[in-house]
Each structure stands twice: as structure tokens, then as C-alpha cells.
Amino acid sequence: MEEGTATTAVPQGLGASAVELLGRLIQANTVNPPGHEGRAQEVLLERLTAAGFECEVLEAEPDRPNLVARLRGAQDGPTLAFLGHVDTVRADPDEWTFDPWAGDVADGWVRGRGALDMKGQVAAEVAAAVALGESGWRPTQGELLLVITADEEVGGGLGAHWLCEQHPDKVRADFVVNEGGGDLIELGGRRAYTLSVGEKGIFRMKLLAHGQAGHASVPRIGDNALLKLARYIAALSEQPEPEATPVGEALLEALLGEPFTG
């Protein structure tokens, strides 16, 4: 493959490679706490390094590593990052009908804790990245970045949060693809895989009201600050009407095969 070119052709055996890698990741018990993500990161580190990625292991605590893997282009340009994590929520074997860390294939499904959240996506992304690296492909401009973190399931204090605070230059990216936000839609014999391009955020404010103390026996001599806040609190129940966005309209047009008129 020529440097900087891209192809829509799926490399032969890529699916099998992703399945095999997912099985290995599941078999590495990374229930958080305590995490011990090192056992999974070692598998990824070995494969990405062999495929030509520049890899760094950064950890806030022993055996809680984060993996940063970079494939550089010939020229400066934007960085596309794929962000994932290899820790999982708890798994009690007594509550399972099979080994939570089996990592085997049964009836066409890869089984085990983390297969969905989110070792499956990590395995697919890393397998694809390894195939690109091994083929000799490199970005014409910019970088392809994989950031595989620890500690996501309990807040990311040793993972994404720590990386952004302690090593911002190593994980800075222009575009980031993360877990969630997408689903499969089947319509008219076609499959469409969606992406979430925005999220509702948190907006905190402090609202102060001033009044004057009174007395229950003579309420009119006071100026109740709580009553001044009442209309503002009641206004929180009012929601704006939903608005069509260019991204939403583009999705509907792609699914319907015709312009969206609202």
C-alpha cells in the first residue's frame, strides 16, 4: 500500500484477529477494583510495537498502566485518537453460568466480562490499527493515536483524568473516538452505524437571593428570600422544544435516501 493512501478493503483475517485478541483481553482479569490492567496492556503493547507504533506506558500506580501508541505521518497535521479502556466492572463467578474470564466463542459470540464494555471495541480498534501498521501505511499528515487507559470504571483517576493532568502533550488530539454513542440501524436492507457527535454537559451555577429575617408571629415584617427563588426553581421544569441539527438532518437524509424537509 502506498504511503498515505487509504482503502475500504478489509484485510483478510482481520475479523479473526480481532476475535482472538478480544479473547486474550477477556482472559486477563482486570476487574476494577483492583484493576491490574498491566496483564491486558502487555498484550496490546507487544502487538502495536511489532506493527510499527511508537508506544509509551504511563502509570500513576504500579500495575495500573495506560498505553499510548502513536503512528506518525510524514508531515505535521491533525491527530485522530481512539480512546478506550481495559478495566471492567466486577464479576462474581457464582453468578455466571460460565467462567467470566473464558474469552471463548460460543454460538458465534465471544463470551466474558468486558466483551462489550469495552474490550470488544478496544480489540477491534487495535486489530485494525495493527493491520494498517503492518501493511506499511502511514498518514500523509498528522498522527494516528491509540490511548488505552486504566481505571475508567471508577472515574479515571489513574487513567484518562491523570493522563490529561500529568501528560497532556502525549494525549492531545484534534479528533477523539470514544466508546458509546452509536447504535446499529437496519433500514431497507442496509445497515447504518451511528456516531454520537455531542453530549449534554453539566452547567453549575450559584443563585443567591437576599431577604430580611422576620418572625412567624409577624410574617410581614420579613422579606422571604426563599420565595424569591421559587419562580426560578419552577422554571427548571420548562424544557425548550427540540431543534433539528445539520448532523441529525444528514443522518435522516442518508437513511431515507432523500432530503429531509422536517
KOLMI-788180 format. One record per residue (C-alpha): y, z, x. Coordinates in pm, 1 decimal, m for minus. Example, Ala and Ser with C-alpha at 12.3 -4.5 7.8 and 13.67 -1.06 7.14 Angstrom:
<atoms>
<atom <m450.0,780.0,1230.0>>
<atom <m106.0,714.0,1367.0>>
</atoms>
This chain:
<atoms>
<atom <0.0,0.0,0.0>>
<atom <342.5,m90.3,135.5>>
<atom <573.9,196.2,218.9>>
<atom <791.0,294.5,m70.4>>
<atom <603.9,94.4,m332.8>>
<atom <455.1,247.4,m642.5>>
<atom <166.1,138.1,m857.0>>
<atom <39.7,218.8,m1203.8>>
<atom <m319.2,161.1,m1093.9>>
<atom <m523.9,481.7,m1092.7>>
<atom <m713.0,522.7,m763.6>>
<atom <m1088.0,505.5,m806.8>>
<atom <m1238.9,850.7,m829.0>>
<atom <m908.9,1028.8,m889.5>>
<atom <m1031.2,1191.6,m1210.6>>
<atom <m1345.9,1319.7,m1043.3>>
<atom <m1138.6,1455.2,m754.2>>
<atom <m913.1,1644.9,m994.9>>
<atom <m1213.5,1790.5,m1179.9>>
<atom <m1377.4,1900.5,m855.7>>
<atom <m1052.8,2055.4,m732.2>>
<atom <m999.6,2235.6,m1061.8>>
<atom <m1346.6,2385.2,m1036.8>>
<atom <m1268.3,2516.0,m688.8>>
<atom <m940.3,2670.2,m806.5>>
<atom <m1104.3,2840.7,m1104.2>>
<atom <m1377.7,2984.2,m882.9>>
<atom <m1102.8,3153.3,m680.8>>
<atom <m1038.9,3464.7,m890.8>>
<atom <m660.4,3503.1,m896.5>>
<atom <m616.4,3734.9,m1194.5>>
<atom <m271.4,3890.0,m1167.5>>
<atom <m251.6,4176.8,m1101.0>>
<atom <m361.0,4192.2,m823.3>>
<atom <m331.8,3814.6,m773.4>>
<atom <m484.2,3744.9,m431.3>>
<atom <m364.7,3385.4,m461.8>>
<atom <m444.4,3315.4,m96.8>>
<atom <m801.4,3212.8,m180.9>>
<atom <m672.9,2929.6,m402.9>>
<atom <m380.3,2831.7,m182.0>>
<atom <m614.0,2779.1,115.3>>
<atom <m795.5,2504.6,m76.0>>
<atom <m468.9,2328.9,m162.1>>
<atom <m323.1,2373.9,185.7>>
<atom <m622.7,2210.1,351.6>>
<atom <m616.7,1903.8,126.2>>
<atom <m242.8,1846.9,128.4>>
<atom <m218.1,1886.1,505.8>>
<atom <m500.0,1634.8,557.3>>
<atom <m315.4,1389.0,330.3>>
<atom <m2.4,1396.9,546.0>>
<atom <209.4,1656.9,368.1>>
<atom <423.3,1897.6,568.0>>
<atom <307.3,2235.4,441.1>>
<atom <451.8,2584.3,466.6>>
<atom <304.4,2909.5,344.5>>
<atom <568.9,3164.5,246.1>>
<atom <474.1,3508.3,119.5>>
<atom <661.1,3816.8,11.9>>
<atom <347.6,4030.4,44.1>>
<atom <16.4,3983.2,226.3>>
<atom <m232.4,3760.6,39.8>>
<atom <32.8,3662.2,m215.6>>
<atom <131.0,3325.8,m62.9>>
<atom <346.4,3049.0,m202.0>>
<atom <273.1,2695.9,m83.5>>
<atom <548.9,2439.5,m24.4>>
<atom <424.2,2087.5,55.3>>
<atom <660.4,1800.7,136.4>>
<atom <615.8,1423.9,171.4>>
<atom <931.1,1282.3,327.3>>
<atom <1076.4,937.7,278.4>>
<atom <1225.9,716.7,545.0>>
<atom <1579.6,779.4,418.3>>
<atom <1770.2,1060.8,253.7>>
<atom <1759.9,1069.6,m123.8>>
<atom <1673.8,1285.4,m424.6>>
<atom <1384.8,1530.5,m422.8>>
<atom <1126.7,1528.9,m701.3>>
<atom <942.8,1861.2,m722.3>>
<atom <626.1,1952.0,m907.1>>
<atom <623.8,2326.5,m970.3>>
<atom <304.9,2514.7,m1053.9>>
<atom <129.9,2848.3,m1007.5>>
<atom <m225.0,2955.0,m925.8>>
<atom <m233.8,3311.7,m1058.5>>
<atom <m382.6,3376.5,m1403.2>>
<atom <m382.3,3639.3,m1674.5>>
<atom <m667.0,3890.6,m1691.6>>
<atom <m1027.0,3806.0,m1776.0>>
<atom <m1288.9,4063.6,m1875.8>>
<atom <m1636.3,3913.2,m1822.1>>
<atom <m1772.4,4132.0,m2103.1>>
<atom <m1552.9,3941.5,m2348.2>>
<atom <m1674.7,3598.5,m2234.1>>
<atom <m1993.6,3410.0,m2318.6>>
<atom <m1998.9,3263.5,m1966.5>>
<atom <m1861.7,3351.9,m1623.8>>
<atom <m1478.1,3338.3,m1643.1>>
<atom <m1476.9,3200.9,m1289.8>>
<atom <m1757.0,2949.1,m1338.4>>
<atom <m1543.0,2643.0,m1274.6>>
<atom <m1825.8,2425.4,m1405.0>>
<atom <m1832.1,2134.8,m1650.4>>
<atom <m1996.7,2183.5,m1990.5>>
<atom <m1987.1,1926.8,m2269.9>>
<atom <m1710.5,1739.2,m2090.8>>
<atom <m1487.7,2043.8,m2041.1>>
<atom <m1404.4,2231.7,m1721.7>>
<atom <m1460.8,2598.3,m1800.7>>
<atom <m1299.7,2914.2,m1671.6>>
<atom <m991.9,3134.4,m1660.9>>
<atom <m688.1,2932.1,m1567.2>>
<atom <m826.1,2592.3,m1664.9>>
<atom <m526.8,2549.2,m1896.1>>
<atom <m270.1,2792.0,m1757.3>>
<atom <m220.8,2638.3,m1519.5>>
<atom <m480.6,2544.4,m1262.1>>
<atom <m562.3,2229.3,m1457.7>>
<atom <m213.7,2085.8,m1413.9>>
<atom <m198.0,2200.9,m1051.7>>
<atom <m530.7,2030.6,m977.7>>
<atom <m418.3,1705.7,m1143.2>>
<atom <m86.1,1700.7,m957.6>>
<atom <m234.8,1788.7,m620.8>>
<atom <m518.4,1538.0,m658.5>>
<atom <m264.9,1264.5,m739.4>>
<atom <m38.4,1370.1,m451.8>>
<atom <m332.2,1370.8,m209.5>>
<atom <m431.6,1021.4,m322.5>>
<atom <m75.6,898.5,m261.3>>
<atom <m59.7,1061.3,80.1>>
<atom <m397.3,929.4,189.4>>
<atom <m304.0,577.1,80.2>>
<atom <m13.6,572.6,324.7>>
<atom <250.4,572.2,53.3>>
<atom <580.1,737.8,135.8>>
<atom <900.4,749.0,m71.4>>
<atom <1155.4,486.1,25.9>>
<atom <1421.0,752.2,m20.3>>
<atom <1408.3,1123.5,m75.6>>
<atom <1107.0,1350.2,m90.0>>
<atom <805.8,1437.5,m299.6>>
<atom <777.9,1816.7,m311.0>>
<atom <499.1,2038.3,m442.0>>
<atom <578.5,2405.9,m491.5>>
<atom <270.7,2610.1,m583.0>>
<atom <360.6,2971.8,m643.5>>
<atom <206.6,3314.3,m678.9>>
<atom <286.8,3585.1,m931.4>>
<atom <409.8,3371.9,m1222.7>>
<atom <218.0,3564.6,m1488.1>>
<atom <409.0,3888.3,m1431.8>>
<atom <755.9,3744.8,m1379.9>>
<atom <754.9,3557.8,m1048.8>>
<atom <899.3,3838.9,m841.6>>
<atom <677.7,3738.8,m549.0>>
<atom <679.6,3371.9,m640.2>>
<atom <946.3,3138.0,m776.7>>
<atom <1210.2,3410.3,m802.0>>
<atom <1150.5,3524.4,m445.1>>
<atom <1147.6,3166.9,m311.6>>
<atom <1479.6,3083.7,m475.1>>
<atom <1637.9,3400.3,m336.5>>
<atom <1488.9,3403.5,12.7>>
<atom <1419.7,3034.9,86.2>>
<atom <1646.4,2828.2,m141.1>>
<atom <1674.8,2537.2,102.9>>
<atom <1296.3,2496.9,113.7>>
<atom <1257.7,2457.1,m263.8>>
<atom <1585.5,2293.0,m364.9>>
<atom <1519.6,1980.2,m573.2>>
<atom <1707.3,1728.7,m784.0>>
<atom <1430.7,1696.6,m1043.9>>
<atom <1160.9,1952.6,m1128.2>>
<atom <846.4,1900.6,m1336.1>>
<atom <703.3,2230.1,m1457.3>>
<atom <427.2,2342.3,m1694.3>>
<atom <451.4,2329.3,m2070.7>>
<atom <696.4,2146.0,m2290.7>>
<atom <472.0,1847.9,m2352.5>>
<atom <203.6,1751.2,m2600.3>>
<atom <m18.2,1458.8,m2689.6>>
<atom <78.1,1245.6,m2988.3>>
<atom <m157.1,976.7,m3119.3>>
<atom <6.2,717.5,m3340.8>>
<atom <m105.2,367.6,m3428.1>>
<atom <m389.6,373.0,m3179.1>>
<atom <m158.4,470.7,m2893.6>>
<atom <m125.6,791.7,m2700.0>>
<atom <212.9,931.6,m2606.1>>
<atom <254.0,1225.0,m2369.3>>
<atom <578.7,1408.1,m2427.4>>
<atom <805.9,1591.4,m2188.6>>
<atom <1044.8,1874.2,m2262.8>>
<atom <1383.9,1791.4,m2116.2>>
<atom <1566.2,2104.7,m2227.6>>
<atom <1514.2,2463.0,m2333.4>>
<atom <1709.7,2715.1,m2530.2>>
<atom <1853.4,2969.1,m2292.3>>
<atom <1987.9,3321.2,m2306.3>>
<atom <2353.9,3388.6,m2366.7>>
<atom <2457.1,3751.3,m2338.5>>
<atom <2795.8,3885.0,m2435.8>>
<atom <2966.9,4216.7,m2487.7>>
<atom <3155.9,4256.9,m2812.8>>
<atom <3394.1,4550.2,m2836.9>>
<atom <3564.8,4687.1,m3142.9>>
<atom <3829.0,4956.4,m3132.9>>
<atom <3895.2,5206.6,m3405.2>>
<atom <4014.2,5558.6,m3471.8>>
<atom <3797.4,5862.1,m3535.1>>
<atom <3818.8,6016.3,m3881.3>>
<atom <3630.6,6275.5,m4081.0>>
<atom <3369.2,6242.6,m4351.4>>
<atom <3575.3,6459.8,m4583.8>>
<atom <3880.6,6232.5,m4546.3>>
<atom <3740.7,5887.5,m4450.3>>
<atom <4067.8,5701.2,m4499.9>>
<atom <4237.4,5867.3,m4207.4>>
<atom <3998.3,5687.5,m3968.4>>
<atom <3963.0,5325.3,m3867.7>>
<atom <3587.5,5249.9,m3851.6>>
<atom <3510.7,5026.3,m3554.3>>
<atom <3158.8,4953.3,m3683.4>>
<atom <3293.5,4788.7,m3997.6>>
<atom <3498.1,4553.4,m3782.1>>
<atom <3177.6,4437.3,m3613.9>>
<atom <2991.8,4378.1,m3940.2>>
<atom <3115.2,4023.4,m4005.4>>
<atom <3034.8,3916.4,m3653.0>>
<atom <2682.9,4056.1,m3678.2>>
<atom <2635.8,3883.5,m4014.5>>
<atom <2748.4,3554.2,m3858.7>>
<atom <2447.5,3565.4,m3622.7>>
<atom <2226.1,3471.8,m3918.2>>
<atom <2407.7,3139.9,m3955.9>>
<atom <2243.5,2852.4,m3768.0>>
<atom <2401.2,2512.6,m3704.4>>
<atom <2242.0,2204.0,m3852.1>>
<atom <2006.1,2026.4,m3610.2>>
<atom <2153.9,1723.7,m3438.0>>
<atom <1979.4,1413.7,m3311.4>>
<atom <1997.8,1371.9,m2934.6>>
<atom <1967.0,1049.9,m2732.6>>
<atom <1636.8,1173.6,m2587.0>>
<atom <1497.0,1254.5,m2931.0>>
<atom <1607.3,919.8,m3069.2>>
<atom <1444.7,740.6,m2774.6>>
<atom <1115.6,918.7,m2845.1>>
<atom <1121.9,821.9,m3211.5>>
<atom <1204.8,461.1,m3125.9>>
<atom <914.6,449.2,m2879.1>>
<atom <674.3,592.5,m3136.7>>
<atom <798.2,382.5,m3429.9>>
<atom <847.8,63.8,m3233.0>>
<atom <1187.9,8.1,m3390.8>>
<atom <1541.0,150.2,m3364.1>>
<atom <1587.5,495.8,m3510.9>>
<atom <1854.3,497.5,m3781.6>>
<atom <1845.6,867.1,m3870.4>>
</atoms>
